[in-house]
Amino acid sequence: MSNYPTQKSDFRSYLPLLWRGLGRGFYFLLITIIFSLSCKKDLLYFQNVQQLDSHTSVDRLNRIFFVNDTLGFIAGGQRFYNAVILTTRDGGYTWKKDTFPQAGKEMFGLVQSASSTIYSCGYDGKLLYTNDMGNSWNFSQMQYLPENDIAFTDSTHAIVVGGQSFYSGYMSYINNYGGFIKWDSLNYQINRIKMVNGNTGYQCGYGVISKTTDKGQTWNILQVQGDDFTGMDIHNNGNELWVCGYNGSVFHSSDGGNSWERLRNGNDLTIAHYNLLDIFFQDSQNGWAVGENGLVLYSKDAGHHWMQYNHFTDNGLRSLSLRPNGDLIVCGDNGALYRISPQH
C-alpha cells in the first residue's frame, strides 16, 4: 500500500510545511545573493601584479623592513630547520637570499637600532645582526625562547618578545650583542613590539595591547581586547594607532591608546570573515591589511570600511611595505613575494 496521501485534504495538510521549507530556502538564497553582490561591488583590481624571485618555495617570509628607499630586508625561514634573510638594494625589485646554518631556525622581527645596526630575532632565541647594511651578519644565541619581534629603547638596549598563544609569553631584555640582562614571563603571547621613542612604546599579542612610557621597564595594559592582535601601525609620534587581529578585527586610537574605536568586528557573523596578519596606513585615511589565503584589503576612510583586492595567490601574506612610487611589496608563506600596483 502506498504511503502517499490520496485525498485533497491530505495534500492541503502538507502545504504549510512545504511553504515553510520553500520560504527558508528562498531566505537563504536571498541572503547569499545580497552578500555576493556586496562583495563584488567592493572588489578592487590591481593595475599590475609581479611575482618576485625569493629564491625559495618552502620558507615562510615573515617581516619586511626597509631602511631607506633602496635598501630593504625580509626575515623568514622554516621553524625548526632554516634561517633566511632576503636583501634588496634596488627598492624591492630584486632580492638576494642568505641562509644561516649557525642559527638554523625561523626568523621573525626586524629593526634598526639608533647606531644603524640591523637586527633580526627568531625562534629559540636566535639573533642575527649586521653592522654593514647586510653585507655580513653576526650570530648571537639568546635565551631559548620563541621570539617574535624586537625593539630598541636606546642604541645599546633592546626588548625581545614572543610566546606560545594563550599559554605563555616572554619579554627578554638584552644588550646590543644579544647579551642577557633580565626577562619577564607573561600568560599571553606577544606578537609585535615597537618603540616610538626612547621612552614610549607599544606591544600587542594574544588578547592584549600594552604601553610603556619608561623605556619598557613597566607596561600598562590598555582597554582594548577581543582578538589575537597580529599587526600594529603607529603614527603621529605615538598618538595614533591602528591594530589588526587574526580573527579580522581592526581597532583605532587617536589619543595614544587611552580610548579605542572598534572599526571592524571580527566576530560579527554578518560580515566577511578575514584572518589578518599585518596592517599599514599611509596617512590618516588610506590603509592596507593582508592576511591568510592571499588576502589584501584597502580602506580609504581611516579603516571604517574595507574593500578586498582580487585574488592572486593562495599563500598567506604576513607583511607589507609601501614603496615611494605607490607600489606595495607583500610577502608570506612558501616564499611568496610580490610587487603590486594598487588601484583605488
Backbone torsions as a table, in degrees:
resi	resn	phi	psi	omega
1	MET	NA	139.7	-178.2
2	SER	-72.8	144.1	176.9
3	ASN	-91.4	-3.2	-178.4
4	TYR	-82.4	147.2	179.0
5	PRO	-65.5	146.4	-177.0
6	THR	-116.8	-3.5	-179.4
7	GLN	-117.7	156.1	-179.8
8	LYS	-60.2	-38.7	-179.5
9	SER	-62.3	-33.6	178.7
10	ASP	-65.4	-43.2	178.7
11	PHE	-63.6	-42.8	-179.6
12	ARG	-62.5	-29.5	179.2
13	SER	-68.4	-22.3	179.3
14	TYR	-90.7	-13.0	-174.6
15	LEU	-60.2	-44.4	178.7
16	PRO	-58.6	-40.6	179.2
17	LEU	-66.6	-40.6	179.2
18	LEU	-63.7	-43.8	-179.7
19	TRP	-63.2	-42.3	179.4
20	ARG	-62.8	-39.9	178.3
21	GLY	-64.3	-44.4	178.6
22	LEU	-66.4	-36.5	180.0
23	GLY	-63.4	-43.8	178.1
24	ARG	-62.5	-45.2	179.9
25	GLY	-60.9	-42.2	178.8
26	PHE	-64.2	-40.0	-179.6
27	TYR	-61.5	-48.3	-179.5
28	PHE	-66.8	-36.0	176.9
29	LEU	-64.0	-42.4	179.6
30	LEU	-62.8	-44.5	178.5
31	ILE	-61.0	-42.4	180.0
32	THR	-62.8	-42.6	-179.6
33	ILE	-65.3	-44.9	-179.7
34	ILE	-61.8	-44.6	-180.0
35	PHE	-63.3	-41.0	-179.6
36	SER	-65.2	-43.3	-180.0
37	LEU	-65.7	-38.9	179.3
38	SER	-66.2	-37.0	178.2
39	CYS	-66.2	-41.8	-179.7
40	LYS	-64.6	-37.7	-179.6
41	LYS	-63.7	-33.1	-177.6
42	ASP	-91.7	0.9	-176.9
43	LEU	-76.3	128.2	178.1
44	LEU	-107.7	160.8	-179.1
45	TYR	-127.7	139.4	177.1
46	PHE	-77.1	145.4	172.3
47	GLN	-68.8	-34.3	-178.7
48	ASN	-157.8	140.5	174.7
49	VAL	-127.0	116.7	-179.1
50	GLN	-117.7	118.2	174.8
51	GLN	-79.3	126.2	-178.1
52	LEU	-96.6	155.3	-179.9
53	ASP	-83.1	109.7	177.5
54	SER	-94.3	-2.8	178.6
55	HIS	64.2	23.4	177.4
56	THR	-158.7	148.7	173.6
57	SER	-125.1	7.4	-177.4
58	VAL	-122.1	-22.6	-177.6
59	ASP	-82.0	146.1	173.1
60	ARG	-91.6	130.1	-179.7
61	LEU	-101.9	115.8	-165.6
62	ASN	-102.2	-32.7	-171.6
63	ARG	-148.4	131.7	174.8
64	ILE	-104.0	136.8	177.0
65	PHE	-144.1	121.4	176.8
66	PHE	-105.0	130.1	177.5
67	VAL	-78.1	-39.3	179.3
68	ASN	-152.7	-163.3	-175.8
69	ASP	-66.2	-23.6	-174.8
70	THR	-113.7	-35.9	-173.5
71	LEU	-95.2	123.1	179.2
72	GLY	-145.3	161.5	-178.1
73	PHE	-135.8	152.8	172.2
74	ILE	-131.7	131.0	179.1
75	ALA	-103.4	139.9	179.2
76	GLY	-172.1	-155.1	-179.6
77	GLY	137.0	-160.4	174.7
78	GLN	-119.6	134.5	-167.3
79	ARG	-43.1	-50.7	-173.9
80	PHE	-109.5	1.1	-167.5
81	TYR	-127.6	-23.2	-167.1
82	ASN	-155.2	139.9	173.2
83	ALA	-114.6	129.7	-174.7
84	VAL	-131.5	136.3	168.5
85	ILE	-127.6	123.8	172.0
86	LEU	-98.0	142.9	-179.6
87	THR	-129.5	135.1	171.9
88	THR	-120.4	143.6	176.6
89	ARG	-125.2	12.7	178.9
90	ASP	-128.8	30.8	176.2
91	GLY	80.7	13.4	175.6
92	GLY	102.5	9.2	178.1
93	TYR	-80.3	-39.4	177.3
94	THR	-130.6	150.5	-175.6
95	TRP	-133.1	145.9	175.3
96	LYS	-111.7	136.7	-177.3
97	LYS	-104.4	131.4	172.3
98	ASP	-121.5	139.1	175.3
99	THR	-115.8	156.8	-172.2
100	PHE	-135.9	89.4	-178.6
101	PRO	-58.0	-30.4	-179.4
102	GLN	-67.2	-26.6	175.2
103	ALA	-87.4	-58.3	170.8
104	GLY	66.2	16.8	178.1
105	LYS	-137.8	160.8	-175.5
106	GLU	-63.9	137.9	-179.6
107	MET	-103.9	148.2	-174.8
108	PHE	-126.7	-78.0	-172.2
109	GLY	-72.5	151.5	174.9
110	LEU	-138.0	136.2	179.7
111	VAL	-156.7	157.0	173.3
112	GLN	-113.7	130.9	179.2
113	SER	-81.8	171.9	179.6
114	ALA	-64.0	-20.6	177.9
115	SER	-89.9	8.1	176.8
116	SER	77.4	6.0	174.9
117	THR	-75.5	138.5	178.4
118	ILE	-97.9	132.3	-178.4
119	TYR	-123.4	147.2	171.4
120	SER	-137.2	132.6	178.3
121	CYS	-111.6	157.9	-176.5
122	GLY	-152.0	-172.8	-176.6
123	TYR	-61.6	146.5	-178.4
124	ASP	61.0	30.4	173.4
125	GLY	69.0	30.4	178.2
126	LYS	-81.1	140.4	179.4
127	LEU	-134.2	126.0	174.2
128	LEU	-117.1	140.9	177.2
129	TYR	-149.1	149.0	-178.7
130	THR	-129.3	133.1	177.7
131	ASN	-98.0	-3.5	-176.5
132	ASP	-128.3	39.1	173.7
133	MET	58.5	40.3	172.7
134	GLY	90.1	2.4	176.5
135	ASN	-71.1	-33.4	175.3
136	SER	-145.5	152.4	-176.6
137	TRP	-126.8	145.7	175.1
138	ASN	-110.1	151.5	-178.6
139	PHE	-117.3	140.3	175.0
140	SER	-140.0	139.9	178.6
141	GLN	-98.5	116.1	174.0
142	MET	-90.6	-164.9	174.3
143	GLN	-61.1	147.4	-177.0
144	TYR	-78.0	79.3	-178.8
145	LEU	-130.4	153.6	177.3
146	PRO	-78.9	95.6	-173.8
147	GLU	-95.6	140.1	-176.0
148	ASN	-112.3	-27.5	-173.7
149	ASP	-159.3	164.6	-176.1
150	ILE	-145.6	143.9	176.4
151	ALA	-146.2	147.3	-179.6
152	PHE	-102.0	135.7	173.9
153	THR	-89.9	-26.2	170.7
154	ASP	-155.9	-171.2	-172.6
155	SER	-68.5	-16.4	-175.4
156	THR	-125.4	4.5	-178.6
157	HIS	-134.7	134.5	-177.4
158	ALA	-135.7	161.8	173.8
159	ILE	-121.7	128.7	178.0
160	VAL	-113.1	133.0	-174.5
161	VAL	-124.7	156.0	178.3
162	GLY	-177.3	-155.5	179.0
163	GLY	146.3	-168.9	-178.5
164	GLN	-135.7	88.8	179.6
165	SER	43.9	-127.9	-177.1
166	PHE	-90.6	7.7	-178.8
167	TYR	-83.2	-45.5	-174.5
168	SER	-163.3	156.9	176.7
169	GLY	-143.9	163.1	-174.3
170	TYR	-142.4	146.5	167.7
171	MET	-130.4	114.1	179.0
172	SER	-105.8	131.3	178.3
173	TYR	-102.2	122.8	-173.9
174	ILE	-131.0	167.1	170.6
175	ASN	-92.6	-177.3	-173.8
176	ASN	-73.6	-0.6	174.3
177	TYR	-111.1	8.4	180.0
178	GLY	87.7	5.1	-179.7
179	GLY	-70.1	137.7	-175.7
180	PHE	-71.8	134.1	173.6
181	ILE	-112.2	-56.6	174.8
182	LYS	-163.7	172.7	176.3
183	TRP	-151.1	152.7	178.1
184	ASP	-121.9	142.1	176.0
185	SER	-104.0	147.7	-179.2
186	LEU	-131.7	169.9	178.1
187	ASN	-103.7	24.7	176.1
188	TYR	-153.1	150.8	179.5
189	GLN	-75.6	141.5	172.7
190	ILE	-106.7	128.2	-177.4
191	ASN	-97.4	-39.3	-176.4
192	ARG	-136.4	148.4	172.1
193	ILE	-141.4	141.2	178.0
194	LYS	-148.8	127.6	174.9
195	MET	-94.8	126.8	179.0
196	VAL	-78.7	-40.7	174.9
197	ASN	-148.3	-167.4	-176.7
198	GLY	-63.6	-23.8	-176.7
199	ASN	-105.8	-41.4	-169.3
200	THR	-101.1	135.8	177.6
201	GLY	-159.8	167.8	-179.1
202	TYR	-133.8	153.3	170.2
203	GLN	-141.4	150.1	-180.0
204	CYS	-136.5	153.2	-177.9
205	GLY	-167.5	-145.4	-171.9
206	TYR	-72.1	90.5	177.0
207	GLY	79.8	9.4	-173.0
208	VAL	-141.0	139.5	165.8
209	ILE	-125.9	131.5	-177.6
210	SER	-134.1	162.5	-173.6
211	LYS	-135.8	143.3	172.9
212	THR	-120.7	146.7	173.8
213	THR	-126.0	9.9	-178.5
214	ASP	-132.3	46.1	176.3
215	LYS	64.4	27.4	176.0
216	GLY	84.4	8.3	178.6
217	GLN	-71.8	-36.8	174.3
218	THR	-132.6	149.7	-179.2
219	TRP	-128.5	131.1	179.1
220	ASN	-105.7	124.7	179.3
221	ILE	-72.8	129.4	-177.8
222	LEU	-89.1	160.4	-174.1
223	GLN	-84.5	67.4	176.1
224	VAL	-152.4	135.2	-179.7
225	GLN	-159.5	-177.6	177.5
226	GLY	114.6	7.8	179.4
227	ASP	-163.2	166.8	169.9
228	ASP	-90.1	100.5	-170.2
229	PHE	-76.0	121.0	-170.8
230	THR	-112.9	-22.2	-177.5
231	GLY	-137.9	150.2	-175.5
232	MET	-150.9	133.9	176.5
233	ASP	-131.2	134.0	-170.8
234	ILE	-125.0	135.5	-178.7
235	HIS	-135.6	174.7	171.6
236	ASN	54.3	50.5	177.3
237	ASN	56.7	32.9	176.3
238	GLY	91.0	2.0	-178.2
239	ASN	-87.7	-24.4	-178.3
240	GLU	-118.3	128.3	-176.1
241	LEU	-134.0	143.0	165.5
242	TRP	-120.2	135.5	179.8
243	VAL	-133.1	136.1	176.8
244	CYS	-117.0	159.2	-179.0
245	GLY	-126.2	161.1	-176.3
246	TYR	-63.3	-30.4	180.0
247	ASN	-84.0	1.7	173.6
248	GLY	103.7	7.1	179.0
249	SER	-80.4	151.3	173.1
250	VAL	-133.8	128.1	178.7
251	PHE	-121.1	152.7	-179.6
252	HIS	-137.9	140.0	173.0
253	SER	-130.7	136.5	178.1
254	SER	-113.0	7.8	-178.2
255	ASP	-133.4	41.2	176.1
256	GLY	68.6	26.6	176.3
257	GLY	89.4	2.7	178.5
258	ASN	-69.3	-36.1	176.6
259	SER	-137.3	154.2	-174.7
260	TRP	-134.9	147.1	172.8
261	GLU	-117.5	126.7	176.5
262	ARG	-84.0	109.2	-177.5
263	LEU	-82.8	-30.0	179.3
264	ARG	-144.2	128.3	-179.2
265	ASN	-97.0	106.7	-178.4
266	GLY	-67.8	-13.4	179.7
267	ASN	-96.4	3.5	179.6
268	ASP	-79.7	116.3	-176.0
269	LEU	-75.3	-9.9	-178.4
270	THR	-89.5	-3.7	178.0
271	ILE	-118.7	164.8	-178.5
272	ALA	-59.9	142.1	-180.0
273	HIS	-92.1	125.7	178.3
274	TYR	-124.8	148.2	169.1
275	ASN	-110.3	102.9	-172.7
276	LEU	-94.1	141.6	-176.5
277	LEU	-123.6	-20.3	179.2
278	ASP	-158.5	154.8	-178.1
279	ILE	-144.6	144.5	179.5
280	PHE	-149.5	134.8	175.4
281	PHE	-116.4	130.2	178.2
282	GLN	-73.8	-37.6	179.9
283	ASP	-154.0	-161.4	-175.1
284	SER	-71.9	-10.6	-176.6
285	GLN	-119.4	-39.5	-169.4
286	ASN	-100.4	120.9	-178.5
287	GLY	-144.8	160.5	178.6
288	TRP	-130.0	154.2	173.0
289	ALA	-140.6	148.8	178.1
290	VAL	-129.4	161.4	-178.2
291	GLY	-166.0	-158.0	-176.6
292	GLU	-65.2	156.8	175.3
293	ASN	57.5	38.0	174.5
294	GLY	71.4	23.9	-175.4
295	LEU	-73.3	130.0	170.6
296	VAL	-132.4	122.6	-179.7
297	LEU	-117.2	156.2	177.8
298	TYR	-137.9	139.9	174.2
299	SER	-126.8	136.6	176.7
300	LYS	-113.4	8.9	-178.8
301	ASP	-131.0	44.3	175.2
302	ALA	69.4	14.8	175.9
303	GLY	102.1	3.5	178.9
304	HIS	-73.0	-33.6	-178.3
305	HIS	-135.0	135.2	-175.1
306	TRP	-120.5	137.7	177.2
307	MET	-116.4	142.2	-175.6
308	GLN	-97.4	138.5	174.3
309	TYR	-83.4	156.7	179.2
310	ASN	-60.5	147.8	-173.5
311	HIS	-74.2	131.6	178.1
312	PHE	-132.6	-4.3	176.1
313	THR	-158.0	151.3	174.7
314	ASP	-92.0	-7.5	-178.4
315	ASN	-75.0	143.1	173.5
316	GLY	-63.0	139.4	178.8
317	LEU	-109.1	123.3	-168.0
318	ARG	-110.0	-13.9	-178.1
319	SER	-157.4	151.7	178.4
320	LEU	-142.6	155.1	178.4
321	SER	-143.7	135.3	177.8
322	LEU	-93.7	126.4	-178.8
323	ARG	-92.3	161.3	-175.7
324	PRO	-56.4	-30.2	-178.8
325	ASN	-85.4	3.8	179.1
326	GLY	96.7	-7.0	176.1
327	ASP	-71.3	153.2	171.5
328	LEU	-107.7	139.5	168.7
329	ILE	-111.3	126.7	-179.0
330	VAL	-126.1	147.5	179.3
331	CYS	-140.1	163.2	-178.8
332	GLY	-176.9	-141.3	-170.9
333	ASP	-71.9	152.5	175.6
334	ASN	55.0	38.4	177.3
335	GLY	72.3	15.3	-178.1
336	ALA	-61.2	126.1	-179.8
337	LEU	-151.4	119.7	-174.6
338	TYR	-136.0	148.5	168.5
339	ARG	-114.5	120.6	-173.7
340	ILE	-127.7	145.4	179.4
341	SER	-107.3	108.2	-177.5
342	PRO	-70.1	156.8	171.4
343	GLN	-134.6	121.6	-178.1
344	HIS	-150.3	NA	NA
